[in-house]
Every structure is written in C-alpha cells, then in structure tokens.
Amino acid sequence: HFGSSHFDASHWIQAPCREQPLREHSPKHSPGMFRAGSARLLQRVVRTSPCPAAARSFGAASGSKLKCVMLNAARLDFDGRINWDKVTNAAELTSYDISATSEIRARVEGADIVMNKEFPLPGDLIRSFPPSVKLIAEAGTGYNNIDIEACREKGIALCNVPEYTTEAMGDYAITLVLALSCSLGAQMKALARGDRTYMQQCHLGQLPHFEIRDKTFGIIGGLGYIAQNITKKALALGMKVIASDLPTTPLGMRDNGVEVVTVDDLYARSDFVIPMVPLSAKTKGLVNAAAFDKMKPTAFIINTARGPIVDQDAIVDALRKKKIAGAALDVFGEGSAPPPPLPEDSPLYDVFKEFDNVILTPHIGWQRMEARQRVVDTVAENIAKYARGDAMNINMETGLPIR
C-alpha cells in the first residue's frame, strides 16, 4: 500500500501488449488503490520483459469517469510513496512509469486526458493524437515542452501546476546557503576520503565558517513565486535580500523588504547569488564570465533553476581563478523528464574534486515528498475542474497562464 517500504513483485502488472495494459481486479484492493513498488524494479521488469510496456493498474470503476493516461509516473513517484487516490477519484487512470516517444501514440489511444511530467510532446506527436484526447495535464510548472500550436489545431486544452514546488525550492536554496556558510560539504568530503584532520583538531582551519545574518542574498529575477519564498525565508534568518528584474522594473526598496537593484549592482554586493529565471534564449549563459568578474571573491553562486543559465566554462574558470568562493549546483543540461545526467567527462566533476567548496546535487530541489504529492493532487483538481466544464488555467489563444 501507499507509504509501504516493502513490495511484492507479484503485484506489478505487465502488459502482454502495449496497446492493452492489463488492469488489476484483485479483491484485496478497493477501487482507486494500487500496489506501488520500486520504480527501479519496474524498470528491470520492463527491460527483461519480451514486451517492454508495463503499466501500474488502478482498479477504478469507470462509470462516467474520463479516461486519463499518465505517461511517466516514475518522474514523480520514483520511490512508490505517492498517493494517487485523488487522481483515481477524478478519472479512470492508467499509468506508465516510463514512456518512449515512439510508445506514446499507442498509449493515449482512447484517453480523454494525457497526464505528463515535463516530457517533450512535440507538434507532430500531438497532431497524431486520437480525437478522444481533449486535455493535456502537465504535472509541473513549465509547459514549454508541449507544442501549444498543435494543441490549438487539435482543440486540446492545457493546464499546469504553477506553484507546487515553491516551498521545496525555497527550502533548498536556504539549505545550500547554510551548507556553504559552514563548509559542510568540505567537511563531508574530507571524511569520505579518510581525512580526519578537522575531527582531530576540532576546528575548520581556513575553511569558510560564518553566520548568515546581515549577509546579502542576491536573487536574479527575484520577484517570482519561488524567489519570493526564498526572500521570506532569507529575511527571517536575518539576511539582506536584493533582487534584479526586467530593465523596466523600478529600482528601490519594496514593502516586503527586498531592494530591487540593477544586475551589475547585485553581482557586486551579494555574498550569495542565485538566478531564479526561466531558461530561454535570452537567459542561456546569463551568469557568464563577465558576471563572475563583477562578484566578490568571497561570494558563492547557487543554481537550482536550469543548468545553462550559468555558463559552465565560466564557472569552472571562476572557481579555478578564485574569482568566487564556491558553488552549489543542482541543475545541469537543457533536458527534462528527467534531465540528462551530467556527462562522465564533465569538468564540473573535476572542480568538485579539486575544490572542497563545490556542491553538486542531481536536480533534487523540487523533489521533496510534499511537493510531489502536491503536484499530483493539484493535477487531480485540474482534471475534476475539466470534468465539470470549468476553464483551464492556460489561455490557449495567447499560450499564457491565466492569473
């Protein structure tokens, strides 16, 4: 059952063919429930099965319910801890842990709703969808992975979940500030390689170790949802927060305690710098060599947004030339659902080994349990609204969110 730390492989349902995933009708399970096991186990089953499609089964009696297919549940439910009851109450759900692009057309056959987490749905694929598909429910904030023009042509509505990860991302940004301020990563690295110097001498020598009160946190693009959450937490810890925004945004102090400054001023004044902007042609490489030249040598760069926003060559050079004091990076590459792993020959691994003040994590900022459950529950609410005939939160004429 949900939350169980153990599993029985017999409760994974394998489809004898991709077009007709089997549903479970065991009397042990009430409608809307399913046995969730390890996503890794399912992947092993998929790889060894002569027919690699595998579906989790939700025994919801259909009645008048809309049919929904989830294309990549393991992106959210990689540990089997997510409760899908609200979704199965709103729709008859068939869920696949992983879907290849070539498998999607067959898997959406007969579905009213396609649920998806960040996986690219290009125009040619959407145009091939059957007439039954009327809604794409993106289980996340960004929807640039979905071809809106193709949705318009097909009369397919679109919805997303704008703020599900705001709290988690705010928590993680502050976690990284605290870790960098006390050289936590450096201490862990030393112990991991068998160096007990810090343990034996009971002090950190020349490693950075300071209070964050009165330190300046610079947030590039600092007026959005996540940035505001980071601001609230930073101010509560006694930090000063400065933010840059569009060139047309008025400068000066805001009522919430944030000072809006130019980006150059932000670089020069900040003890910690974090970009909180979407990835676009304009923001790719935004934090570049010129930006690092403007930062204090005691400053730290944090990136939990999108990898290419911080120029990789520039950050490696900045670390090696000691233009900055350290870095904490949670995102790499341009892909999603999931993003491609950091290449084995990435120079970021080299600087991780070279410098104790570098932290690398595998895009975990959004992955806290509550955030993942929140996005699933909110998708269920969107499905229920659609079933009632309510408007979705994306304006299909403009392609913009409806606030």
VOTI-259333 format. One record per residue (C-alpha): residue in three letters; residue number from 1; x, y, z. Coordinates in steps of 0.5 Angstrom, whole numbers, padded with zeros to 4 digits. Example, Ala and Ser with C-alpha at 12.3 -4.5 7.8 and 13.67 -1.06 7.14 Angstrom:
2
@type ALA	seq 1	c1 0025	c2 -0009	c3 0016;
@type SER	seq 2	c1 0027	c2 -0002	c3 0014;
***
This chain:
403
@type HIS	seq 1	c1 0000	c2 0000	c3 0000;
@type PHE	seq 2	c1 0002	c2 0007	c3 0000;
@type GLY	seq 3	c1 0008	c2 0009	c3 0004;
@type SER	seq 4	c1 0010	c2 0002	c3 0005;
@type SER	seq 5	c1 0017	c2 0001	c3 0005;
@type HIS	seq 6	c1 0017	c2 -0006	c3 0002;
@type PHE	seq 7	c1 0014	c2 -0009	c3 -0004;
@type ASP	seq 8	c1 0012	c2 -0016	c3 -0007;
@type ALA	seq 9	c1 0014	c2 -0016	c3 -0015;
@type SER	seq 10	c1 0008	c2 -0020	c3 -0016;
@type HIS	seq 11	c1 0003	c2 -0014	c3 -0015;
@type TRP	seq 12	c1 0007	c2 -0011	c3 -0021;
@type ILE	seq 13	c1 0002	c2 -0011	c3 -0027;
@type GLN	seq 14	c1 0006	c2 -0013	c3 -0034;
@type ALA	seq 15	c1 0002	c2 -0012	c3 -0041;
@type PRO	seq 16	c1 0002	c2 -0017	c3 -0046;
@type CYS	seq 17	c1 0002	c2 -0012	c3 -0051;
@type ARG	seq 18	c1 0003	c2 -0004	c3 -0051;
@type GLU	seq 19	c1 -0004	c2 -0003	c3 -0053;
@type GLN	seq 20	c1 -0008	c2 -0006	c3 -0048;
@type PRO	seq 21	c1 -0005	c2 -0005	c3 -0041;
@type LEU	seq 22	c1 -0008	c2 -0010	c3 -0036;
@type ARG	seq 23	c1 -0012	c2 -0008	c3 -0030;
@type GLU	seq 24	c1 -0012	c2 -0011	c3 -0023;
@type HIS	seq 25	c1 -0018	c2 -0013	c3 -0020;
@type SER	seq 26	c1 -0016	c2 -0016	c3 -0014;
@type PRO	seq 27	c1 -0021	c2 -0017	c3 -0008;
@type LYS	seq 28	c1 -0015	c2 -0014	c3 -0004;
@type HIS	seq 29	c1 -0016	c2 -0007	c3 -0007;
@type SER	seq 30	c1 -0021	c2 -0002	c3 -0007;
@type PRO	seq 31	c1 -0023	c2 0002	c3 -0013;
@type GLY	seq 32	c1 -0017	c2 0007	c3 -0013;
@type MET	seq 33	c1 -0012	c2 0004	c3 -0010;
@type PHE	seq 34	c1 -0006	c2 0000	c3 -0013;
@type ARG	seq 35	c1 0001	c2 -0003	c3 -0010;
@type ALA	seq 36	c1 0007	c2 0001	c3 -0011;
@type GLY	seq 37	c1 0013	c2 -0002	c3 -0011;
@type SER	seq 38	c1 0020	c2 0001	c3 -0013;
@type ALA	seq 39	c1 0021	c2 0004	c3 -0020;
@type ARG	seq 40	c1 0028	c2 0001	c3 -0021;
@type LEU	seq 41	c1 0024	c2 -0006	c3 -0020;
@type LEU	seq 42	c1 0019	c2 -0004	c3 -0025;
@type GLN	seq 43	c1 0025	c2 -0001	c3 -0030;
@type ARG	seq 44	c1 0028	c2 -0008	c3 -0029;
@type VAL	seq 45	c1 0022	c2 -0012	c3 -0031;
@type VAL	seq 46	c1 0021	c2 -0007	c3 -0037;
@type ARG	seq 47	c1 0028	c2 -0009	c3 -0039;
@type THR	seq 48	c1 0027	c2 -0016	c3 -0038;
@type SER	seq 49	c1 0020	c2 -0017	c3 -0041;
@type PRO	seq 50	c1 0019	c2 -0019	c3 -0048;
@type CYS	seq 51	c1 0014	c2 -0014	c3 -0049;
@type PRO	seq 52	c1 0017	c2 -0008	c3 -0045;
@type ALA	seq 53	c1 0011	c2 -0004	c3 -0044;
@type ALA	seq 54	c1 0009	c2 -0004	c3 -0036;
@type ALA	seq 55	c1 0003	c2 -0001	c3 -0033;
@type ARG	seq 56	c1 0001	c2 0001	c3 -0026;
@type SER	seq 57	c1 -0006	c2 -0001	c3 -0025;
@type PHE	seq 58	c1 -0011	c2 0003	c3 -0022;
@type GLY	seq 59	c1 -0018	c2 -0001	c3 -0021;
@type ALA	seq 60	c1 -0022	c2 0005	c3 -0021;
@type ALA	seq 61	c1 -0029	c2 0003	c3 -0024;
@type SER	seq 62	c1 -0030	c2 0008	c3 -0030;
@type GLY	seq 63	c1 -0037	c2 0009	c3 -0030;
@type SER	seq 64	c1 -0038	c2 0016	c3 -0033;
@type LYS	seq 65	c1 -0031	c2 0018	c3 -0031;
@type LEU	seq 66	c1 -0026	c2 0021	c3 -0036;
@type LYS	seq 67	c1 -0020	c2 0016	c3 -0038;
@type CYS	seq 68	c1 -0013	c2 0019	c3 -0036;
@type VAL	seq 69	c1 -0006	c2 0016	c3 -0038;
@type MET	seq 70	c1 0000	c2 0018	c3 -0034;
@type LEU	seq 71	c1 0006	c2 0018	c3 -0039;
@type ASN	seq 72	c1 0012	c2 0018	c3 -0034;
@type ALA	seq 73	c1 0010	c2 0017	c3 -0027;
@type ALA	seq 74	c1 0016	c2 0015	c3 -0024;
@type ARG	seq 75	c1 0019	c2 0022	c3 -0025;
@type LEU	seq 76	c1 0014	c2 0024	c3 -0019;
@type ASP	seq 77	c1 0013	c2 0017	c3 -0016;
@type PHE	seq 78	c1 0020	c2 0014	c3 -0016;
@type ASP	seq 79	c1 0020	c2 0012	c3 -0009;
@type GLY	seq 80	c1 0013	c2 0009	c3 -0009;
@type ARG	seq 81	c1 0011	c2 0014	c3 -0004;
@type ILE	seq 82	c1 0006	c2 0018	c3 -0008;
@type ASN	seq 83	c1 -0002	c2 0017	c3 -0006;
@type TRP	seq 84	c1 -0006	c2 0017	c3 -0013;
@type ASP	seq 85	c1 -0013	c2 0017	c3 -0010;
@type LYS	seq 86	c1 -0015	c2 0024	c3 -0012;
@type VAL	seq 87	c1 -0013	c2 0023	c3 -0019;
@type THR	seq 88	c1 -0017	c2 0016	c3 -0019;
@type ASN	seq 89	c1 -0023	c2 0019	c3 -0016;
@type ALA	seq 90	c1 -0023	c2 0024	c3 -0021;
@type ALA	seq 91	c1 -0021	c2 0020	c3 -0027;
@type GLU	seq 92	c1 -0020	c2 0013	c3 -0029;
@type LEU	seq 93	c1 -0013	c2 0012	c3 -0029;
@type THR	seq 94	c1 -0007	c2 0008	c3 -0033;
@type SER	seq 95	c1 0000	c2 0010	c3 -0031;
@type TYR	seq 96	c1 0006	c2 0008	c3 -0034;
@type ASP	seq 97	c1 0013	c2 0009	c3 -0030;
@type ILE	seq 98	c1 0017	c2 0011	c3 -0037;
@type SER	seq 99	c1 0014	c2 0012	c3 -0044;
@type ALA	seq 100	c1 0019	c2 0013	c3 -0050;
@type THR	seq 101	c1 0017	c2 0018	c3 -0055;
@type SER	seq 102	c1 0015	c2 0012	c3 -0060;
@type GLU	seq 103	c1 0010	c2 0009	c3 -0055;
@type ILE	seq 104	c1 0006	c2 0015	c3 -0053;
@type ARG	seq 105	c1 0001	c2 0015	c3 -0059;
@type ALA	seq 106	c1 -0001	c2 0008	c3 -0058;
@type ARG	seq 107	c1 -0001	c2 0009	c3 -0050;
@type VAL	seq 108	c1 -0006	c2 0015	c3 -0051;
@type GLU	seq 109	c1 -0011	c2 0011	c3 -0055;
@type GLY	seq 110	c1 -0018	c2 0012	c3 -0052;
@type ALA	seq 111	c1 -0016	c2 0017	c3 -0047;
@type ASP	seq 112	c1 -0019	c2 0024	c3 -0045;
@type ILE	seq 113	c1 -0013	c2 0027	c3 -0041;
@type VAL	seq 114	c1 -0006	c2 0026	c3 -0042;
@type MET	seq 115	c1 -0002	c2 0027	c3 -0036;
@type ASN	seq 116	c1 0005	c2 0029	c3 -0037;
@type LYS	seq 117	c1 0011	c2 0031	c3 -0032;
@type GLU	seq 118	c1 0016	c2 0035	c3 -0037;
@type PHE	seq 119	c1 0017	c2 0030	c3 -0042;
@type PRO	seq 120	c1 0017	c2 0033	c3 -0049;
@type LEU	seq 121	c1 0011	c2 0033	c3 -0053;
@type PRO	seq 122	c1 0013	c2 0036	c3 -0060;
@type GLY	seq 123	c1 0008	c2 0038	c3 -0065;
@type ASP	seq 124	c1 0008	c2 0032	c3 -0070;
@type LEU	seq 125	c1 0006	c2 0028	c3 -0064;
@type ILE	seq 126	c1 0000	c2 0032	c3 -0061;
@type ARG	seq 127	c1 -0002	c2 0032	c3 -0068;
@type SER	seq 128	c1 -0003	c2 0025	c3 -0069;
@type PHE	seq 129	c1 -0007	c2 0024	c3 -0062;
@type PRO	seq 130	c1 -0013	c2 0021	c3 -0063;
@type PRO	seq 131	c1 -0020	c2 0025	c3 -0063;
@type SER	seq 132	c1 -0021	c2 0023	c3 -0056;
@type VAL	seq 133	c1 -0015	c2 0027	c3 -0053;
@type LYS	seq 134	c1 -0018	c2 0034	c3 -0050;
@type LEU	seq 135	c1 -0014	c2 0036	c3 -0045;
@type ILE	seq 136	c1 -0006	c2 0035	c3 -0043;
@type ALA	seq 137	c1 -0005	c2 0036	c3 -0036;
@type GLU	seq 138	c1 0002	c2 0038	c3 -0035;
@type ALA	seq 139	c1 0004	c2 0036	c3 -0028;
@type GLY	seq 140	c1 0009	c2 0041	c3 -0027;
@type THR	seq 141	c1 0010	c2 0049	c3 -0028;
@type GLY	seq 142	c1 0014	c2 0050	c3 -0034;
@type TYR	seq 143	c1 0010	c2 0047	c3 -0041;
@type ASN	seq 144	c1 0015	c2 0050	c3 -0046;
@type ASN	seq 145	c1 0016	c2 0042	c3 -0047;
@type ILE	seq 146	c1 0009	c2 0042	c3 -0050;
@type ASP	seq 147	c1 0007	c2 0045	c3 -0057;
@type ILE	seq 148	c1 0002	c2 0050	c3 -0056;
@type GLU	seq 149	c1 0000	c2 0051	c3 -0063;
@type ALA	seq 150	c1 -0001	c2 0044	c3 -0064;
@type CYS	seq 151	c1 -0006	c2 0043	c3 -0058;
@type ARG	seq 152	c1 -0010	c2 0049	c3 -0062;
@type GLU	seq 153	c1 -0010	c2 0046	c3 -0068;
@type LYS	seq 154	c1 -0013	c2 0039	c3 -0065;
@type GLY	seq 155	c1 -0017	c2 0043	c3 -0060;
@type ILE	seq 156	c1 -0014	c2 0040	c3 -0054;
@type ALA	seq 157	c1 -0014	c2 0044	c3 -0048;
@type LEU	seq 158	c1 -0008	c2 0045	c3 -0043;
@type CYS	seq 159	c1 -0007	c2 0046	c3 -0036;
@type ASN	seq 160	c1 -0001	c2 0046	c3 -0031;
@type VAL	seq 161	c1 0001	c2 0047	c3 -0023;
@type PRO	seq 162	c1 0004	c2 0054	c3 -0022;
@type GLU	seq 163	c1 0007	c2 0054	c3 -0015;
@type TYR	seq 164	c1 0007	c2 0046	c3 -0013;
@type THR	seq 165	c1 0015	c2 0047	c3 -0011;
@type THR	seq 166	c1 0015	c2 0054	c3 -0009;
@type GLU	seq 167	c1 0016	c2 0052	c3 -0001;
@type ALA	seq 168	c1 0021	c2 0046	c3 -0003;
@type MET	seq 169	c1 0025	c2 0050	c3 -0008;
@type GLY	seq 170	c1 0025	c2 0056	c3 -0002;
@type ASP	seq 171	c1 0028	c2 0051	c3 0003;
@type TYR	seq 172	c1 0033	c2 0048	c3 -0002;
@type ALA	seq 173	c1 0036	c2 0055	c3 -0003;
@type ILE	seq 174	c1 0037	c2 0056	c3 0004;
@type THR	seq 175	c1 0040	c2 0049	c3 0005;
@type LEU	seq 176	c1 0045	c2 0051	c3 0000;
@type VAL	seq 177	c1 0047	c2 0058	c3 0003;
@type LEU	seq 178	c1 0047	c2 0055	c3 0010;
@type ALA	seq 179	c1 0052	c2 0049	c3 0008;
@type LEU	seq 180	c1 0056	c2 0054	c3 0004;
@type SER	seq 181	c1 0057	c2 0058	c3 0010;
@type CYS	seq 182	c1 0059	c2 0053	c3 0015;
@type SER	seq 183	c1 0063	c2 0049	c3 0010;
@type LEU	seq 184	c1 0059	c2 0043	c3 0011;
@type GLY	seq 185	c1 0061	c2 0040	c3 0004;
@type ALA	seq 186	c1 0068	c2 0041	c3 0005;
@type GLN	seq 187	c1 0068	c2 0037	c3 0012;
@type MET	seq 188	c1 0064	c2 0031	c3 0009;
@type LYS	seq 189	c1 0069	c2 0031	c3 0003;
@type ALA	seq 190	c1 0075	c2 0030	c3 0008;
@type LEU	seq 191	c1 0072	c2 0025	c3 0012;
@type ALA	seq 192	c1 0069	c2 0021	c3 0006;
@type ARG	seq 193	c1 0077	c2 0021	c3 0003;
@type GLY	seq 194	c1 0079	c2 0019	c3 0010;
@type ASP	seq 195	c1 0082	c2 0025	c3 0012;
@type ARG	seq 196	c1 0080	c2 0026	c3 0020;
@type THR	seq 197	c1 0084	c2 0033	c3 0021;
@type TYR	seq 198	c1 0078	c2 0037	c3 0022;
@type MET	seq 199	c1 0075	c2 0032	c3 0027;
@type GLN	seq 200	c1 0082	c2 0031	c3 0031;
@type GLN	seq 201	c1 0084	c2 0039	c3 0031;
@type CYS	seq 202	c1 0077	c2 0041	c3 0033;
@type HIS	seq 203	c1 0077	c2 0047	c3 0028;
@type LEU	seq 204	c1 0076	c2 0048	c3 0021;
@type GLY	seq 205	c1 0083	c2 0052	c3 0020;
@type GLN	seq 206	c1 0082	c2 0057	c3 0014;
@type LEU	seq 207	c1 0075	c2 0054	c3 0011;
@type PRO	seq 208	c1 0069	c2 0059	c3 0011;
@type HIS	seq 209	c1 0065	c2 0059	c3 0017;
@type PHE	seq 210	c1 0061	c2 0065	c3 0018;
@type GLU	seq 211	c1 0054	c2 0067	c3 0021;
@type ILE	seq 212	c1 0049	c2 0069	c3 0015;
@type ARG	seq 213	c1 0046	c2 0074	c3 0019;
@type ASP	seq 214	c1 0047	c2 0081	c3 0015;
@type LYS	seq 215	c1 0050	c2 0077	c3 0009;
@type THR	seq 216	c1 0047	c2 0080	c3 0002;
@type PHE	seq 217	c1 0043	c2 0075	c3 -0002;
@type GLY	seq 218	c1 0042	c2 0077	c3 -0009;
@type ILE	seq 219	c1 0037	c2 0074	c3 -0013;
@type ILE	seq 220	c1 0037	c2 0075	c3 -0020;
@type GLY	seq 221	c1 0030	c2 0075	c3 -0023;
@type GLY	seq 222	c1 0028	c2 0076	c3 -0016;
@type LEU	seq 223	c1 0020	c2 0078	c3 -0016;
@type GLY	seq 224	c1 0017	c2 0071	c3 -0018;
@type TYR	seq 225	c1 0014	c2 0066	c3 -0014;
@type ILE	seq 226	c1 0020	c2 0062	c3 -0012;
@type ALA	seq 227	c1 0024	c2 0068	c3 -0011;
@type GLN	seq 228	c1 0019	c2 0071	c3 -0006;
@type ASN	seq 229	c1 0019	c2 0065	c3 -0002;
@type ILE	seq 230	c1 0027	c2 0065	c3 -0002;
@type THR	seq 231	c1 0026	c2 0072	c3 0000;
@type LYS	seq 232	c1 0022	c2 0071	c3 0006;
@type LYS	seq 233	c1 0026	c2 0065	c3 0009;
@type ALA	seq 234	c1 0032	c2 0069	c3 0008;
@type LEU	seq 235	c1 0029	c2 0075	c3 0011;
@type ALA	seq 236	c1 0027	c2 0071	c3 0017;
@type LEU	seq 237	c1 0034	c2 0069	c3 0018;
@type GLY	seq 238	c1 0037	c2 0076	c3 0018;
@type MET	seq 239	c1 0040	c2 0076	c3 0011;
@type LYS	seq 240	c1 0039	c2 0082	c3 0007;
@type VAL	seq 241	c1 0036	c2 0081	c3 0000;
@type ILE	seq 242	c1 0037	c2 0085	c3 -0006;
@type ALA	seq 243	c1 0034	c2 0083	c3 -0013;
@type SER	seq 244	c1 0034	c2 0084	c3 -0020;
@type ASP	seq 245	c1 0029	c2 0084	c3 -0025;
@type LEU	seq 246	c1 0027	c2 0087	c3 -0032;
@type PRO	seq 247	c1 0030	c2 0093	c3 -0034;
@type THR	seq 248	c1 0024	c2 0097	c3 -0034;
@type THR	seq 249	c1 0022	c2 0095	c3 -0026;
@type PRO	seq 250	c1 0023	c2 0101	c3 -0022;
@type LEU	seq 251	c1 0029	c2 0100	c3 -0017;
@type GLY	seq 252	c1 0029	c2 0101	c3 -0010;
@type MET	seq 253	c1 0026	c2 0098	c3 -0003;
@type ARG	seq 254	c1 0020	c2 0094	c3 -0003;
@type ASP	seq 255	c1 0015	c2 0094	c3 0002;
@type ASN	seq 256	c1 0017	c2 0086	c3 0003;
@type GLY	seq 257	c1 0024	c2 0088	c3 0005;
@type VAL	seq 258	c1 0027	c2 0087	c3 -0002;
@type GLU	seq 259	c1 0031	c2 0092	c3 -0005;
@type VAL	seq 260	c1 0031	c2 0092	c3 -0013;
@type VAL	seq 261	c1 0038	c2 0094	c3 -0016;
@type THR	seq 262	c1 0041	c2 0093	c3 -0023;
@type VAL	seq 263	c1 0044	c2 0086	c3 -0024;
@type ASP	seq 264	c1 0051	c2 0089	c3 -0024;
@type ASP	seq 265	c1 0050	c2 0092	c3 -0017;
@type LEU	seq 266	c1 0047	c2 0085	c3 -0015;
@type TYR	seq 267	c1 0054	c2 0082	c3 -0017;
@type ALA	seq 268	c1 0058	c2 0087	c3 -0014;
@type ARG	seq 269	c1 0054	c2 0087	c3 -0007;
@type SER	seq 270	c1 0052	c2 0080	c3 -0006;
@type ASP	seq 271	c1 0055	c2 0075	c3 -0001;
@type PHE	seq 272	c1 0051	c2 0069	c3 -0005;
@type VAL	seq 273	c1 0048	c2 0070	c3 -0012;
@type ILE	seq 274	c1 0042	c2 0065	c3 -0015;
@type PRO	seq 275	c1 0039	c2 0066	c3 -0021;
@type MET	seq 276	c1 0031	c2 0065	c3 -0021;
@type VAL	seq 277	c1 0029	c2 0066	c3 -0028;
@type PRO	seq 278	c1 0026	c2 0061	c3 -0033;
@type LEU	seq 279	c1 0031	c2 0058	c3 -0039;
@type SER	seq 280	c1 0030	c2 0062	c3 -0045;
@type ALA	seq 281	c1 0035	c2 0064	c3 -0051;
@type LYS	seq 282	c1 0036	c2 0071	c3 -0047;
@type THR	seq 283	c1 0037	c2 0067	c3 -0040;
@type LYS	seq 284	c1 0042	c2 0062	c3 -0043;
@type GLY	seq 285	c1 0049	c2 0064	c3 -0041;
@type LEU	seq 286	c1 0046	c2 0070	c3 -0037;
@type VAL	seq 287	c1 0051	c2 0068	c3 -0031;
@type ASN	seq 288	c1 0058	c2 0069	c3 -0035;
@type ALA	seq 289	c1 0065	c2 0071	c3 -0035;
@type ALA	seq 290	c1 0063	c2 0078	c3 -0034;
@type ALA	seq 291	c1 0058	c2 0077	c3 -0029;
@type PHE	seq 292	c1 0064	c2 0073	c3 -0025;
@type ASP	seq 293	c1 0069	c2 0078	c3 -0026;
@type LYS	seq 294	c1 0064	c2 0083	c3 -0022;
@type MET	seq 295	c1 0063	c2 0079	c3 -0016;
@type LYS	seq 296	c1 0066	c2 0079	c3 -0009;
@type PRO	seq 297	c1 0072	c2 0074	c3 -0009;
@type THR	seq 298	c1 0068	c2 0071	c3 -0002;
@type ALA	seq 299	c1 0062	c2 0070	c3 -0006;
@type PHE	seq 300	c1 0058	c2 0064	c3 -0007;
@type ILE	seq 301	c1 0054	c2 0062	c3 -0013;
@type ILE	seq 302	c1 0048	c2 0058	c3 -0013;
@type ASN	seq 303	c1 0044	c2 0055	c3 -0018;
@type THR	seq 304	c1 0037	c2 0051	c3 -0017;
@type ALA	seq 305	c1 0034	c2 0054	c3 -0024;
@type ARG	seq 306	c1 0036	c2 0051	c3 -0030;
@type GLY	seq 307	c1 0043	c2 0049	c3 -0032;
@type PRO	seq 308	c1 0045	c2 0053	c3 -0038;
@type ILE	seq 309	c1 0043	c2 0060	c3 -0034;
@type VAL	seq 310	c1 0050	c2 0059	c3 -0031;
@type ASP	seq 311	c1 0056	c2 0058	c3 -0036;
@type GLN	seq 312	c1 0059	c2 0052	c3 -0035;
@type ASP	seq 313	c1 0066	c2 0054	c3 -0038;
@type ALA	seq 314	c1 0066	c2 0061	c3 -0034;
@type ILE	seq 315	c1 0064	c2 0058	c3 -0027;
@type VAL	seq 316	c1 0070	c2 0053	c3 -0028;
@type ASP	seq 317	c1 0074	c2 0058	c3 -0030;
@type ALA	seq 318	c1 0072	c2 0063	c3 -0024;
@type LEU	seq 319	c1 0073	c2 0057	c3 -0019;
@type ARG	seq 320	c1 0080	c2 0056	c3 -0021;
@type LYS	seq 321	c1 0082	c2 0063	c3 -0021;
@type LYS	seq 322	c1 0079	c2 0064	c3 -0015;
@type LYS	seq 323	c1 0074	c2 0069	c3 -0017;
@type ILE	seq 324	c1 0069	c2 0067	c3 -0013;
@type ALA	seq 325	c1 0069	c2 0063	c3 -0006;
@type GLY	seq 326	c1 0065	c2 0057	c3 -0008;
@type ALA	seq 327	c1 0059	c2 0054	c3 -0012;
@type ALA	seq 328	c1 0053	c2 0050	c3 -0010;
@type LEU	seq 329	c1 0049	c2 0047	c3 -0017;
@type ASP	seq 330	c1 0043	c2 0043	c3 -0017;
@type VAL	seq 331	c1 0042	c2 0043	c3 -0025;
@type PHE	seq 332	c1 0045	c2 0041	c3 -0031;
@type GLY	seq 333	c1 0044	c2 0041	c3 -0038;
@type GLU	seq 334	c1 0038	c2 0043	c3 -0042;
@type GLY	seq 335	c1 0033	c2 0037	c3 -0042;
@type SER	seq 336	c1 0028	c2 0035	c3 -0037;
@type ALA	seq 337	c1 0024	c2 0029	c3 -0035;
@type PRO	seq 338	c1 0029	c2 0027	c3 -0033;
@type PRO	seq 339	c1 0034	c2 0032	c3 -0035;
@type PRO	seq 340	c1 0040	c2 0028	c3 -0038;
@type PRO	seq 341	c1 0046	c2 0026	c3 -0033;
@type LEU	seq 342	c1 0052	c2 0030	c3 -0032;
@type PRO	seq 343	c1 0057	c2 0027	c3 -0037;
@type GLU	seq 344	c1 0062	c2 0023	c3 -0034;
@type ASP	seq 345	c1 0068	c2 0028	c3 -0037;
@type SER	seq 346	c1 0064	c2 0034	c3 -0035;
@type PRO	seq 347	c1 0069	c2 0039	c3 -0032;
@type LEU	seq 348	c1 0064	c2 0040	c3 -0026;
@type TYR	seq 349	c1 0066	c2 0033	c3 -0023;
@type ASP	seq 350	c1 0074	c2 0036	c3 -0024;
@type VAL	seq 351	c1 0072	c2 0042	c3 -0020;
@type PHE	seq 352	c1 0068	c2 0038	c3 -0015;
@type LYS	seq 353	c1 0075	c2 0034	c3 -0013;
@type GLU	seq 354	c1 0079	c2 0040	c3 -0014;
@type PHE	seq 355	c1 0075	c2 0045	c3 -0009;
@type ASP	seq 356	c1 0072	c2 0043	c3 -0002;
@type ASN	seq 357	c1 0067	c2 0049	c3 -0003;
@type VAL	seq 358	c1 0063	c2 0046	c3 -0009;
@type ILE	seq 359	c1 0057	c2 0042	c3 -0008;
@type LEU	seq 360	c1 0054	c2 0038	c3 -0014;
@type THR	seq 361	c1 0047	c2 0035	c3 -0013;
@type PRO	seq 362	c1 0042	c2 0031	c3 -0018;
@type HIS	seq 363	c1 0036	c2 0036	c3 -0019;
@type ILE	seq 364	c1 0033	c2 0035	c3 -0012;
@type GLY	seq 365	c1 0031	c2 0042	c3 -0011;
@type TRP	seq 366	c1 0024	c2 0040	c3 -0013;
@type GLN	seq 367	c1 0023	c2 0033	c3 -0010;
@type ARG	seq 368	c1 0021	c2 0034	c3 -0003;
@type MET	seq 369	c1 0016	c2 0029	c3 -0002;
@type GLU	seq 370	c1 0010	c2 0034	c3 0000;
@type ALA	seq 371	c1 0012	c2 0038	c3 -0007;
@type ARG	seq 372	c1 0011	c2 0031	c3 -0011;
@type GLN	seq 373	c1 0005	c2 0030	c3 -0007;
@type ARG	seq 374	c1 0002	c2 0037	c3 -0008;
@type VAL	seq 375	c1 0003	c2 0037	c3 -0016;
@type VAL	seq 376	c1 -0001	c2 0030	c3 -0016;
@type ASP	seq 377	c1 -0006	c2 0033	c3 -0012;
@type THR	seq 378	c1 -0007	c2 0039	c3 -0016;
@type VAL	seq 379	c1 -0007	c2 0035	c3 -0023;
@type ALA	seq 380	c1 -0013	c2 0032	c3 -0020;
@type GLU	seq 381	c1 -0016	c2 0038	c3 -0018;
@type ASN	seq 382	c1 -0015	c2 0041	c3 -0025;
@type ILE	seq 383	c1 -0018	c2 0034	c3 -0028;
@type ALA	seq 384	c1 -0024	c2 0035	c3 -0024;
@type LYS	seq 385	c1 -0025	c2 0042	c3 -0026;
@type TYR	seq 386	c1 -0024	c2 0040	c3 -0033;
@type ALA	seq 387	c1 -0030	c2 0035	c3 -0032;
@type ARG	seq 388	c1 -0034	c2 0040	c3 -0029;
@type GLY	seq 389	c1 -0033	c2 0044	c3 -0035;
@type ASP	seq 390	c1 -0029	c2 0050	c3 -0032;
@type ALA	seq 391	c1 -0024	c2 0053	c3 -0036;
@type MET	seq 392	c1 -0017	c2 0051	c3 -0035;
@type ASN	seq 393	c1 -0011	c2 0056	c3 -0033;
@type ILE	seq 394	c1 -0007	c2 0056	c3 -0039;
@type ASN	seq 395	c1 -0010	c2 0061	c3 -0044;
@type MET	seq 396	c1 -0010	c2 0057	c3 -0051;
@type GLU	seq 397	c1 -0010	c2 0064	c3 -0055;
@type THR	seq 398	c1 -0004	c2 0067	c3 -0052;
@type GLY	seq 399	c1 -0001	c2 0061	c3 -0049;
@type LEU	seq 400	c1 0000	c2 0065	c3 -0043;
@type PRO	seq 401	c1 -0002	c2 0063	c3 -0036;
@type ILE	seq 402	c1 -0009	c2 0066	c3 -0033;
@type ARG	seq 403	c1 -0008	c2 0069	c3 -0026;
***
